[in-house]
Amino acid sequence: MFQLRLAQQQQQQQEQCSDGGGGAEVVKWIETLQGLEKEKLNYTAALHLEKIRGRNEVVEREIASQNGGGTGGNDGNERIAQLLEESIVSLEGKVRGCVEEINEILEELRYAAADMDE
């Protein structure tokens, strides 16, 4: 439903642009916004998966230690945990970056809407 409304808004903006309404920039911003939202969604999904993997890794290590698992492979488990944490931090940064870009575009759209109202 949301995408349908965005597509309708985009169509209206394109019509305004062809009528000399100056909406070419607005159309470009909306297209960019849609791309960023998709990118953010992908990063968010990947982030959730990495967090689940991290929790599973912790649980597996706890179970192994409770069952008297030896120290063999412990360095590998620590390395896996470290890589998962680095991945989580990286993905969080990418999500934040997308949110910042989305907010900048939304601000530009607010200014454009105010200009159109005048």
MARLUM-956499 format. One line per 8 residues: number of its first residue (from 1); for each residue x, y, z of N, C-alpha, C. Coordinates in steps of 0.05 Angstrom, whole numbers, plus 5000, padded with zeros to 4 digits. Each point is the difference from the previous one (the first is absolute). Layout:
% MARLUM-956499
NUM = X:Y:Z:X:Y:Z:X:Y:Z | ... $
This chain:
% MARLUM-956499
1 = 5016:4976:5000:4984:5024:5000:5017:5025:5000 | 5021:5000:5017:5018:5023:5002:5014:5004:4973 | 5010:4979:4987:5013:5003:4975:4981:5010:4979 | 4975:4992:5001:4980:5010:4981:4997:5030:5003 | 4998:5009:5025:4997:5029:5004:5025:5015:4990 | 5024:4989:5005:5024:5012:4991:5001:5001:4969 | 4991:4979:4987:4999:4999:4971:4981:5021:4990 | 4977:5003:5013:4980:5020:4992:5012:5028:5003 $
9 = 5013:5005:5023:5012:5026:5004:5022:5005:4979 | 5015:4980:4994:5021:5003:4980:4988:5007:4973 | 4978:4986:4993:4986:5006:4975:4990:5029:4999 | 4988:5009:5022:4991:5027:5002:5022:5020:4996 | 5023:4994:5013:5023:5018:4998:5010:5001:4971 | 5000:4977:4987:5009:5000:4972:4982:5016:4982 | 4974:4998:5006:4980:5016:4985:5005:5030:5005 | 5005:5007:5025:5005:5028:5006:5026:5010:4986 $
17 = 5019:4982:4999:5025:5007:4987:4996:5005:4970 | 4984:4983:4987:4995:5004:4972:4982:5024:4995 | 4985:5009:5020:4983:5024:4997:5016:5025:5007 | 5026:4997:5006:5016:5023:5007:4998:5006:5030 | 4991:4981:5016:4998:5004:5029:5026:4999:5015 | 5022:4993:4987:5026:5000:5013:5003:4976:5019 | 4986:4978:4995:5002:4977:5018:5021:4980:4993 | 5018:5006:4981:5020:4981:4992:5018:4992:5024 $
25 = 5008:5020:5016:5016:4994:5023:4985:4983:5020 | 4975:5006:5004:4984:4985:5019:4998:4971:4991 | 4996:4995:4975:4998:4973:4990:5026:4985:5005 | 5022:5014:4995:5027:4988:5004:5004:4993:5030 | 4991:5019:5018:5003:4995:5028:4983:4976:5009 | 4976:4998:4989:4982:4978:5008:5012:4973:4991 | 5011:5000:4976:5013:4975:4990:5024:4993:5017 | 5016:5020:5007:5023:4995:5018:4991:4991:5027 $
33 = 4979:5012:5010:4988:4992:5026:4991:4971:5000 | 4987:4992:4979:4991:4972:4998:5024:4981:4999 | 5021:5007:4986:5024:4983:4999:5013:4998:5028 | 5001:5022:5014:5012:5000:5026:4984:4984:5020 | 4973:5002:4998:4983:4985:5018:5004:4970:4995 | 5003:4992:4975:5005:4972:4993:5027:4991:5011 | 5020:5016:4997:5027:4994:5010:4999:4997:5030 | 4986:5019:5014:4998:4999:5029:4986:4975:5009 $
41 = 4979:4992:4986:4986:4975:5006:5018:4976:4998 | 5016:4999:4979:5019:4978:4997:5021:4999:5022 | 5011:5023:5007:5020:5002:5021:4987:4992:5027 | 4975:5008:5005:4987:4994:5025:4995:4970:5002 | 4991:4988:4978:4996:4970:5000:5026:4986:5006 | 5022:5009:4987:5026:4987:5004:5009:5004:5029 | 4995:5023:5011:5007:5006:5027:4986:4981:5020 | 4974:4996:4995:4985:4982:5017:5011:4972:4999 $
49 = 5007:4991:4975:5011:4973:4997:5026:4997:5015 | 5018:5020:4998:5025:4999:5014:4997:5000:5030 | 4980:5015:5010:4995:4999:5029:4990:4973:5009 | 4984:4988:4983:4990:4973:5007:5023:4980:4999 | 5017:5002:4980:5024:4983:4999:5018:5004:5025 | 5003:5025:5008:5016:5006:5024:4988:4987:5025 | 4974:5002:5003:4987:4988:5023:5003:4970:4999 | 4997:4988:4977:5002:4971:4997:5029:4991:5006 $
57 = 5019:5016:4993:5028:4993:5005:5005:5000:5031 | 4989:5020:5014:5003:5001:5029:4987:4976:5013 | 4976:4993:4991:4986:4977:5011:5015:4975:4995 | 5011:4996:4976:5015:4976:4994:5025:4998:5017 | 5013:5022:5005:5024:5000:5017:4993:4993:5029 | 4977:5011:5010:4991:4994:5027:4993:4970:5003 | 4987:4989:4980:4992:4972:5001:5025:4983:4999 | 5019:5007:4983:5025:4984:4999:5015:5001:5026 $
65 = 5001:5023:5013:5014:5002:5026:4986:4985:5022 | 4973:4999:4999:4985:4985:5020:5003:4970:4996 | 5003:4992:4976:5003:4971:4994:5028:4991:5002 | 5017:5017:5011:5028:4992:5004:5016:5000:4974 | 4991:5017:4981:5015:5002:4975:5028:5009:5006 | 5019:4989:4986:5028:5007:5004:5006:5028:4989 | 5024:5008:5004:5008:5027:4990:5008:4998:4971 | 5000:4977:4988:5006:4998:4972:4980:5015:4983 $
73 = 5010:5017:4982:4982:5016:4983:4991:5025:5013 | 5008:5005:5025:4991:5024:5014:5009:5026:4986 | 5025:4999:4989:5010:5023:4985:4983:5005:4976 | 4991:4979:4986:4983:5003:4977:4973:5012:5008 | 4990:4992:5023:4974:5011:5009:5003:5029:5007 | 5022:5008:5012:5005:5028:5007:5002:5016:4975 | 5014:4989:4980:5003:5015:4974:4973:5003:4987 | 4983:4980:5001:4973:5002:4988:4984:5022:5015 $
81 = 5001:5000:5026:4986:5020:5016:5010:5028:4993 | 5026:5003:4996:5012:5026:4994:4990:5009:4972 | 5000:4982:4981:4991:5007:4973:4971:5007:4999 | 4984:4986:5016:4971:5007:5001:4996:5027:5012 | 5015:5007:5021:4998:5026:5012:5009:5022:4981 | 5021:4995:4985:5009:5020:4981:4980:5004:4978 | 4987:4979:4991:4980:5001:4980:4976:5016:5010 | 4992:4995:5025:4977:5014:5012:5006:5030:5001 $
89 = 5024:5007:5009:5007:5029:5002:5000:5013:4972 | 5011:4985:4981:5000:5011:4972:4972:5004:4989 | 4983:4980:5004:4972:5003:4990:4985:5022:5014 | 5005:5003:5026:4987:5022:5015:5008:5027:4988 | 5026:5002:4993:5009:5025:4988:4988:5005:4973 | 4996:4979:4984:4988:5003:4974:4970:5007:5002 | 4986:4989:5020:4972:5008:5004:4999:5029:5009 | 5017:5008:5018:5001:5029:5008:5005:5018:4976 $
97 = 5019:4992:4983:5007:5016:4977:4975:5003:4981 | 4986:4978:4996:4976:5002:4984:4979:5018:5012 | 4997:4998:5026:4980:5016:5014:5007:5030:4997 | 5026:5006:5003:5008:5028:4997:4995:5010:4972 | 5006:4984:4979:4994:5008:4973:4970:5003:4995 | 4984:4982:5011:4971:5001:4997:4990:5026:5013 | 5010:5007:5024:4991:5024:5013:5008:5025:4984 | 5023:5000:4987:5008:5023:4984:4981:5003:4976 $
105 = 4993:4978:4987:4982:5002:4978:4972:5009:5009 | 4991:4990:5022:4974:5008:5011:5000:5030:5005 | 5022:5010:5010:5002:5029:5006:4999:5016:4973 | 5013:4990:4980:4999:5013:4974:4972:4999:4989 | 4986:4978:5004:4972:4998:4990:4982:5019:5015 | 5005:5004:5026:4985:5020:5016:5004:5028:4988 | 5025:5007:4994:5005:5026:4989:4987:5003:4973 | 5001:4979:4983:4987:5001:4974:4970:5003:5003 $
113 = 4988:4986:5019:4971:5002:5004:4993:5029:5009 | 5016:5011:5017:4995:5028:5009:5002:5019:4977 | 5020:4996:4982:5003:5017:4977:4976:4998:4981 | 4989:4975:4997:4978:4996:4982:4974:5013:5011 | 4999:5002:5027:4976:5012:5012:5000:5030:4997 | 5023:5012:4996:5002:5029:4998:4991:5010:4974 $
